[in-house]
């Protein structure tokens, strides 16, 4: 039995070996076919790759041609546009020059205007510049048909009389008096002669100064722009910034009538607000620092300066004391904010000068006499703040103040 099973196993093995030997040619043939198919596939891929490469090269060439055409068109269009703009600008400039030339064509004749100014500081300088601009805009051009004789008393009120007399002796066509002391000196020198015509500006109260009794009741040779500073509104800003304020220190020159008026308003306003106004009087700008230190020693909560020309001319000394003692400084002249005041609410002094210059133009052209021109009150104003001073003087500005500020200095 075992022998039989062994023989069957041997026969099976022999048959399996025979079968395997017979399939070998078929396997070899399949391998050969697969090899040929792979070669054909590789060839097809290489041909396809070549075609793609060729197509890409064609596309690149086409794209470069299109880009070159687009670039050329764009450059041509840009050149055309630039030429058109240049031509338009040239035409507009020529028209503007023609209009400007016609607008500022010098008035026939030769005129001399004497400008007298108490002292130099930004507000009064802006007054002068505004007036000269108004004259130029209306054909009175300095160096052509107009001679401007500018004289500055450099803070010496007595010198203003000498200046006014010089203008009378030189027979100027018009005097422009900047500040209350200047108009008072010019008026006193000219009242017996009733001339030459005088236009004033930067004058707080021409009525209290004895120059006029009403806007339409003034000497026949005198008129101008009243520059009453908004003292009440400026002090309201102080209280808005410092709600718990108890006292304000104010320096002023008793020789300046304008300052006397502003201080009187400040006294009444502070009293109504429940704030003590502590005053310090000076005679010239060299005393500003000493006066400020005295007020600081008295423990004032803030400094306030209106439009006193003597104090404003020595403003930097006041700023120094304010910074050293961290006492917030407020003013009535926007230009004072740039110089170191935390906030300043006041008139637009350049506009004030423009308005005064317009009056001078009317008089010089003979369209009206000074006596026929009403004294107008300047009302254009603005609020300025100084963020650096806010930090130096230890105060915080509420958003309500910052939002209203027309000028912000940093």
C-alpha positions as CSV (number, residue, x, y, z in Angstrom):
1,X,0.0,0.0,0.0
2,X,2.8,2.3,0.9
3,X,4.6,1.4,-2.3
4,X,1.5,2.3,-4.3
5,X,1.1,5.7,-2.7
6,X,4.8,6.4,-3.2
7,X,4.5,5.5,-7.0
8,X,1.5,7.8,-7.3
9,X,3.4,10.7,-5.7
10,X,6.3,10.1,-8.1
11,X,4.0,10.1,-11.1
12,X,2.4,13.4,-10.0
13,X,5.7,15.1,-9.6
14,X,6.7,13.9,-13.0
15,X,3.5,15.3,-14.6
16,X,4.0,18.7,-12.8
17,X,7.6,19.0,-14.0
18,X,6.5,18.2,-17.5
19,X,3.8,20.9,-17.3
20,X,6.2,23.5,-16.1
21,X,8.7,22.7,-18.8
22,X,6.0,23.1,-21.4
23,X,4.9,26.7,-20.1
24,X,8.4,28.2,-20.2
25,X,8.2,29.2,-23.9
26,X,4.9,31.0,-23.3
27,X,6.3,32.9,-20.4
28,X,9.3,34.0,-22.4
29,X,7.1,35.1,-25.2
30,X,4.9,37.2,-22.8
31,X,8.0,38.8,-21.4
32,X,9.2,39.7,-25.0
33,X,5.8,41.2,-25.8
34,X,5.8,43.3,-22.6
35,X,9.3,44.5,-23.4
36,X,8.2,45.6,-26.9
37,X,5.1,47.3,-25.5
38,X,7.2,49.2,-22.9
39,X,9.5,50.4,-25.7
40,X,6.6,51.5,-27.8
41,X,5.1,53.3,-24.8
42,X,8.4,55.0,-24.1
43,X,8.7,56.1,-27.7
44,X,5.1,57.5,-27.6
45,X,5.9,59.4,-24.4
46,X,9.0,60.9,-25.9
47,X,7.2,61.9,-29.0
48,X,4.4,63.5,-26.9
49,X,7.0,65.3,-24.7
50,X,8.7,66.6,-27.8
51,X,5.3,67.8,-29.2
52,X,4.5,69.5,-25.8
53,X,7.9,71.1,-25.7
54,X,7.5,72.4,-29.3
55,X,4.0,73.7,-28.5
56,X,5.3,75.4,-25.3
57,X,8.1,77.1,-27.3
58,X,5.5,78.3,-29.8
59,X,3.3,79.6,-27.0
60,X,6.2,81.4,-25.4
61,X,7.2,83.0,-28.6
62,X,3.6,84.1,-29.2
63,X,3.3,85.4,-25.7
64,X,6.5,87.4,-26.0
65,X,5.3,88.8,-29.3
66,X,2.0,89.8,-27.7
67,X,3.8,91.2,-24.6
68,X,6.0,93.3,-26.8
69,X,3.0,94.6,-28.7
70,X,1.2,95.4,-25.5
71,X,4.3,97.1,-24.1
72,X,4.8,99.1,-27.2
73,X,1.1,100.2,-27.2
74,X,1.2,101.1,-23.5
75,X,4.4,103.1,-24.0
76,X,2.9,104.9,-26.9
77,X,-0.3,105.5,-25.0
78,X,1.6,106.8,-22.0
79,X,3.7,109.1,-24.2
80,X,0.5,110.4,-25.7
81,X,-1.1,110.9,-22.3
82,X,2.1,112.7,-20.9
83,X,2.1,115.0,-23.9
84,X,-1.6,115.7,-23.5
85,X,-1.1,116.4,-19.8
86,X,1.9,118.7,-20.5
87,X,0.0,120.6,-23.1
88,X,-3.0,120.9,-20.7
89,X,-0.8,122.0,-17.8
90,X,1.0,124.5,-20.0
91,X,-2.3,125.9,-21.2
92,X,-3.7,126.1,-17.7
93,X,-0.6,127.7,-16.4
94,X,-0.6,130.3,-19.1
95,X,-4.3,131.0,-18.5
96,X,-3.6,131.2,-14.7
97,X,-0.7,133.5,-15.3
98,X,-2.8,135.7,-17.5
99,X,-5.6,135.8,-14.9
100,X,-3.1,136.5,-12.1
101,X,-1.4,139.2,-14.1
102,X,-4.7,140.8,-14.7
103,X,-5.8,140.4,-11.1
104,X,-2.6,142.0,-9.6
105,X,-1.9,144.5,-12.3
106,X,-0.3,147.5,-10.4
107,X,-2.6,150.4,-9.7
108,X,-1.5,153.5,-11.4
109,X,0.5,155.9,-9.3
110,X,3.0,155.8,-6.5
111,X,1.9,155.2,-2.9
112,X,3.6,155.1,0.4
113,X,2.2,153.2,3.4
114,X,3.7,153.5,6.8
115,X,3.3,150.4,9.0
116,X,3.9,150.9,12.8
117,X,4.0,147.9,15.1
118,X,4.5,147.9,18.9
119,X,6.6,144.7,19.0
120,X,7.5,141.6,17.1
121,X,5.7,138.3,17.8
122,X,3.8,135.8,15.6
123,X,0.3,137.3,16.0
124,X,1.3,140.9,15.2
125,X,3.6,139.7,12.4
126,X,0.7,137.8,10.9
127,X,-1.4,141.0,11.1
128,X,1.3,142.8,9.1
129,X,1.7,140.0,6.5
130,X,-2.1,139.7,6.0
131,X,-2.4,143.5,5.3
132,X,0.5,143.5,2.9
133,X,-1.0,140.5,1.1
134,X,-4.3,142.3,0.8
135,X,-2.6,145.3,-0.7
136,X,-0.7,143.1,-3.2
137,X,-3.8,141.1,-4.2
138,X,-5.4,144.4,-5.1
139,X,-2.6,145.9,-7.2
140,X,-0.5,147.7,-4.6
141,X,2.7,145.9,-5.1
142,X,5.7,146.7,-2.8
143,X,8.7,147.7,-4.9
144,X,6.6,148.7,-7.9
145,X,3.9,151.2,-7.2
146,X,4.0,150.9,-3.5
147,X,6.7,151.8,-0.9
148,X,6.1,150.2,2.6
149,X,7.9,152.0,5.4
150,X,7.8,149.4,8.2
151,X,8.7,150.7,11.7
152,X,8.8,148.5,14.9
153,X,9.0,150.1,18.4
154,X,10.4,146.9,19.8
155,X,8.2,147.1,22.9
156,X,8.9,150.8,23.7
157,X,5.5,152.5,23.7
158,X,7.1,156.0,23.7
159,X,8.9,155.2,20.4
160,X,5.5,154.8,18.7
161,X,5.0,158.6,18.9
162,X,8.3,159.2,17.1
163,X,7.3,156.7,14.4
164,X,3.9,158.3,13.9
165,X,5.5,161.8,13.6
166,X,8.0,160.4,11.1
167,X,5.1,159.2,8.9
168,X,3.4,162.5,9.1
169,X,6.7,164.3,8.2
170,X,7.2,161.9,5.3
171,X,3.7,162.6,4.0
172,X,2.8,158.9,3.7
173,X,-0.5,158.1,1.9
174,X,-1.8,155.9,4.8
175,X,-0.7,154.7,8.2
176,X,-1.4,151.1,9.2
177,X,-1.3,151.0,13.1
178,X,-0.9,147.5,14.6
179,X,-1.9,147.3,18.3
180,X,-3.8,149.7,20.6
181,X,-0.7,151.7,21.7
182,X,0.2,152.2,18.0
183,X,-3.3,153.5,17.1
184,X,-3.3,155.8,20.1
185,X,0.1,157.2,19.1
186,X,-0.9,157.7,15.5
187,X,-4.2,159.3,16.5
188,X,-2.6,161.7,18.9
189,X,0.0,162.9,16.3
190,X,-2.6,163.3,13.5
191,X,-5.6,164.7,15.3
192,X,-4.8,168.4,14.6
193,X,-4.1,167.6,11.0
194,X,-6.9,165.1,10.6
195,X,-4.7,163.0,8.4
196,X,-3.2,161.1,6.8
197,X,-5.7,158.2,6.8
198,X,-5.2,155.6,9.5
199,X,-6.3,152.0,9.5
200,X,-5.8,150.1,12.7
201,X,-5.7,146.4,13.5
202,X,-5.0,144.1,16.5
203,X,-6.9,146.7,18.6
204,X,-9.0,145.1,21.4
205,X,-11.3,148.0,22.1
206,X,-11.0,151.2,20.1
207,X,-13.8,152.7,22.1
208,X,-12.1,152.2,25.5
209,X,-8.9,153.4,23.9
210,X,-10.5,156.7,23.1
211,X,-10.3,156.4,19.3
212,X,-14.0,156.0,18.6
213,X,-17.4,156.1,20.3
214,X,-19.2,153.6,18.0
215,X,-18.5,151.5,14.9
216,X,-20.0,154.3,12.7
217,X,-18.9,157.2,14.9
218,X,-15.2,157.8,14.7
219,X,-12.7,160.4,13.4
220,X,-13.0,161.1,9.7
221,X,-9.5,159.9,9.0
222,X,-9.5,156.8,11.2
223,X,-11.1,153.3,10.8
224,X,-10.0,149.7,11.3
225,X,-10.8,146.2,12.5
226,X,-11.5,145.6,16.2
227,X,-9.7,142.5,17.4
228,X,-11.5,141.8,20.7
229,X,-10.1,138.5,21.9
230,X,-12.6,135.8,23.0
231,X,-11.5,136.0,26.6
232,X,-14.7,134.3,28.0
233,X,-14.5,131.4,25.6
234,X,-10.8,130.9,26.2
235,X,-11.4,130.7,30.0
236,X,-14.2,128.2,29.4
237,X,-11.5,126.0,27.6
238,X,-9.3,126.3,30.8
239,X,-12.2,125.1,32.9
240,X,-13.0,122.3,30.5
241,X,-9.5,121.0,30.7
242,X,-9.2,121.6,34.5
243,X,-12.7,121.1,35.9
244,X,-11.5,121.5,39.5
245,X,-9.4,124.6,38.9
246,X,-9.4,127.1,41.8
247,X,-7.0,129.9,40.7
248,X,-5.5,131.4,37.5
249,X,-2.4,133.5,37.3
250,X,-2.5,136.3,34.7
251,X,0.4,138.6,33.7
252,X,-0.3,141.9,32.0
253,X,1.2,145.4,31.2
254,X,-0.9,148.2,32.7
255,X,0.4,150.5,30.0
256,X,-1.5,148.6,27.3
257,X,-5.1,149.7,27.1
258,X,-6.1,146.6,25.2
259,X,-4.7,144.4,28.0
260,X,-6.6,146.5,30.6
261,X,-9.8,145.7,28.7
262,X,-9.0,142.0,28.3
263,X,-8.0,141.7,32.0
264,X,-11.2,143.3,33.1
265,X,-13.2,140.8,31.1
266,X,-11.1,138.0,32.6
267,X,-11.8,139.2,36.1
268,X,-15.6,139.2,35.6
269,X,-15.6,135.9,33.8
270,X,-13.4,134.2,36.4
271,X,-15.6,135.5,39.2
272,X,-18.7,134.1,37.5
273,X,-16.9,130.7,37.1
274,X,-15.9,130.7,40.8
275,X,-12.2,131.0,40.0
276,X,-9.8,133.3,41.6
277,X,-7.8,135.5,39.2
278,X,-4.4,136.4,40.6
279,X,-2.7,139.2,38.6
280,X,0.9,140.2,38.2
281,X,1.8,143.5,36.5
282,X,4.9,144.2,34.4
283,X,6.3,147.1,32.5
284,X,8.4,145.3,29.9
285,X,9.0,141.8,28.6
286,X,12.2,141.3,30.7
287,X,9.9,141.0,33.8
288,X,7.8,138.1,32.5
289,X,9.8,135.3,34.1
290,X,10.0,137.0,37.5
291,X,6.2,137.6,37.4
292,X,5.5,134.0,36.4
293,X,7.7,132.7,39.2
294,X,5.9,134.9,41.7
295,X,2.5,133.5,40.5
296,X,3.9,129.9,40.7
297,X,5.0,130.5,44.2
298,X,1.5,131.6,45.1
299,X,0.3,128.2,43.9
300,X,-1.8,129.1,40.9
301,X,-3.4,126.1,39.1
302,X,-2.9,127.6,35.6
303,X,-1.5,130.5,33.7
304,X,-3.6,132.6,31.2
305,X,-2.3,135.2,28.8
306,X,-4.7,137.3,26.7
307,X,-3.3,139.5,23.9
308,X,-0.9,141.6,25.9
309,X,1.9,142.3,23.5
310,X,4.5,142.8,26.2
311,X,3.8,139.4,27.7
312,X,3.5,137.6,24.4
313,X,6.8,139.0,23.2
314,X,8.5,137.4,26.3
315,X,6.3,134.3,26.1
316,X,9.2,131.8,26.1
317,X,10.1,132.9,29.7
318,X,6.5,132.1,30.8
319,X,6.6,128.7,29.1
320,X,9.8,127.9,30.9
321,X,8.2,128.6,34.3
322,X,5.1,126.6,33.3
323,X,7.2,123.6,32.3
324,X,9.4,123.7,35.4
325,X,6.4,123.8,37.7
326,X,4.0,121.8,35.7
327,X,1.5,124.5,35.6
328,X,-0.7,124.4,32.5
329,X,-0.5,127.5,30.3
330,X,-3.4,128.8,28.3
331,X,-3.6,131.7,25.9
332,X,-5.8,133.9,23.7
333,X,-3.6,133.8,20.7
334,X,-3.5,130.6,18.6
335,X,0.2,131.2,17.7
336,X,1.0,131.0,21.4
337,X,0.1,127.3,21.4
338,X,2.9,126.6,18.9
339,X,5.2,128.4,21.3
340,X,4.3,126.4,24.3
341,X,0.7,127.0,25.5
342,X,-1.3,123.8,26.2
343,X,-4.3,125.4,24.4
344,X,-5.0,128.8,22.9
345,X,-8.3,130.0,21.6
346,X,-8.2,133.3,19.8
347,X,-8.6,135.2,16.6
348,X,-7.2,134.4,13.2
349,X,-4.7,137.2,13.0
350,X,-3.7,136.8,9.4
351,X,-7.4,137.1,8.5
352,X,-7.5,140.2,10.7
353,X,-4.6,141.7,8.7
354,X,-6.3,140.8,5.4
355,X,-9.5,142.6,6.5
356,X,-7.5,145.7,7.6
357,X,-5.6,145.6,4.3
358,X,-8.9,145.6,2.4
359,X,-9.9,148.8,4.2
360,X,-6.6,150.3,3.2
361,X,-7.1,149.4,-0.4
362,X,-10.6,151.0,-0.5
363,X,-9.1,154.2,0.9
364,X,-6.1,154.3,-1.3
365,X,-8.2,153.7,-4.4
366,X,-10.5,156.6,-3.4
367,X,-13.6,154.3,-3.3
368,X,-14.4,155.6,0.2
369,X,-12.9,157.7,2.9
370,X,-11.9,156.3,6.3
371,X,-14.8,158.2,7.9
372,X,-17.2,156.4,5.6
373,X,-16.0,153.0,6.6
374,X,-17.5,151.3,9.6
375,X,-15.3,149.8,12.3
376,X,-15.8,146.1,12.1
377,X,-15.2,143.4,14.8
378,X,-13.1,140.4,13.7
379,X,-14.9,137.2,14.6
380,X,-12.9,134.5,12.7
381,X,-11.1,132.5,15.3
382,X,-9.6,129.1,16.0
383,X,-8.5,126.7,18.7
384,X,-4.9,125.4,18.8
385,X,-3.3,122.8,21.1
386,X,0.2,121.7,21.8
387,X,0.6,118.0,22.7
388,X,4.2,118.4,23.7
389,X,3.2,121.1,26.2
390,X,0.4,118.9,27.5
391,X,3.0,116.4,28.6
392,X,5.6,118.9,29.8
393,X,3.0,120.8,31.9
394,X,1.4,117.6,33.3
395,X,-2.2,117.9,32.0
396,X,-4.6,115.8,30.0
397,X,-6.7,117.2,27.2
398,X,-10.3,115.9,27.0
399,X,-11.4,114.6,23.6
400,X,-13.9,117.4,23.4
401,X,-11.1,119.9,23.2
402,X,-8.9,117.8,20.9
403,X,-11.8,117.3,18.5
404,X,-12.4,121.1,18.2
405,X,-8.8,122.0,17.6
406,X,-8.1,123.5,14.2
407,X,-4.3,123.3,14.8
408,X,-2.5,120.5,16.7
409,X,1.2,121.0,17.4
410,X,3.4,118.0,18.5
